Amino acid sequence: MESPIGNSVYEAIELVGTSTKSWEDAVKTAMETADKKLTNMRIAEVVKLDTNLADGGVMEYRARVRLSFKHEIEPETL
């Protein structure tokens, strides 16, 4: 059973996903990787997009994603 919103604890982390295809694919890479380790993900915010360049072209797309997730522990145990 979920606690009321006022009694919840959330954490925010930043991840950087990469792709040789697109920024969208870089975001997807970050989210799919996070999904393997984290539960209760709530919000994903793309905070920065950039690229690695070489030989006059894009070599890699990078997406910095701020991700928040709800902790399973009760605040009273902190």
SULVENMO-V816230 format. One record per helix or strand of 2 or more residues. SS is the DSSP state (H for helix, E for strand). FROM is the first residue (numbers start at 1). TO is the last residue. If there is no record, write none. Layout:
SS_FROM_TO / SS_FROM_TO
This chain:
H_5_7 / E_10_19 / H_23_37 / E_41_54 / E_57_70 / H_75_77
